[in-house]
Amino acid sequence: MHPVRKQRLWLVLFLVVFSSSAIGLMAYALRGNINLFYPPVDVAAGLAPVGQNIRVGGMVVDGSVQRSDNSLEVRFAVTDYEAVVPVVYTGILPDLFDEGQGAVAAGKLDENGVLQASEVLAKHDENYMPPEVAEALEASKSRMAEQAAGQGYGQ
Amino acid sequence: MWTLFHKFGSPPWLYRLSGSILRWLLPITVVALVAGSVWGLLFTAPDFRQGNSYRIIYIHVPAAVVALAGYYVMAIAGAVSLIWRMKMADIAMRACAPIGAALTFIALVTGSIWGKPTWGTWWVWDARITSMLILLFLYLGVVALYEAYENKALAAKACAVLSLVGTVNIPIIYKSVDWWYSLHQPASIKFTGGSTIDPSMLYPLLFMILAFYALFTCALLLNMRAEILQREQRTAWVRALAGERGGN
């Protein structure tokens, strides 16, 4: 390769590496702000500010959803399987909101550690399958659970 | 190898080559886009959680994938233009930008339309969506910067630097859902290990991604041909071509 072009090639490589590391360091320094939400474990550790608008995300705890009889108020809890944050929300929930599924709630933490949510978003996962496949998976899962239970009784 | 490389620098050669490629690639692309859409929209099962609304994936994901890949094409053309000062590389770089911007825009709009029924919001400032918006601005920035210069050699130099600096955004977009907590779910198609999308839904999706790559290639070549004719309008070969076609 011509020496002038070789020099320009190095310049191009330097440009890419230098700008990438600069922006990489910036993203690393700002990582707390780039996260869309706090995981419940951070809220439990007191890392999330009280009384300010924040988002908390995690899985909706099975059996935790309680709907009010005479208003749109919903109470539920989100977890990352390490800590649990209770959430109170008044409004309409997205269609995909369900127990055992991901959700992101935006609102303010009160003194009791309850998130007074003004918005709840459903977070869906990366699994896509036809309903029949999902049913077959569910059936085989429960069969395996039965088998495991059967073995447990045998011992 | 170098002779082939230098041939790419010749406008009439590239014009003829792209013409013969387009003659068969263009019909294939149209057929593939129609066939892939019909396959994805009519002949796949609904999703077990999202029902039919997930089908927008057949436009959303291909547009996003090719928008990211197209940026690398633009940046590589930019690098070639900086190192070898090749005019055809300038043209390729400039031709990528509006196509990439259009694909990024399609990905953002379809994502927004998909987000409303599933997540419950049109827009959220999470890492994936924000970095994708930055990609749109980078593409538009290349167009604007190029057009801001009267001197096209200077314009190409400035745009090449901008597109090379912008490459850092591509791995950020790709990994954003793994590095940070985001509302957008992680990738369903995985290069290593099993994909988390059922094969009956995956194959039409991969087919649509290929169709979008073909669409990108067609649009790129058509754009480049128009720019080549524009720039070379005073040369003998373009005049000969015009005489052949129009006879004026």
Interface residues (C-beta under 8 A of the other chain):
Chain A: R5 R8 L9 L11 V12 L15 V16 S19 S20 I23 G24 A27 R31 I34 N35 L36 F37 Y38 P39 G57 L93 P94 D95 L96 F97 Q101 V104 E119 V120 L121 A122 K123 H124 D125 E126 N127 Y128 M129 P130 P131 E132 V133 A134 E135
Chain B: T44 A45 P46 D47 F48 R49 Q50 Y54 I57 A79 L82 I83 W84 P117 T118 W119 G120 T121 V124 W125 D126 A127 V161 L164 V165 T167 V168 N169 I172 W179 W180 Y181 S182 L183 Q185 P186 A187 S188 T196 I197 D198 S200 M201
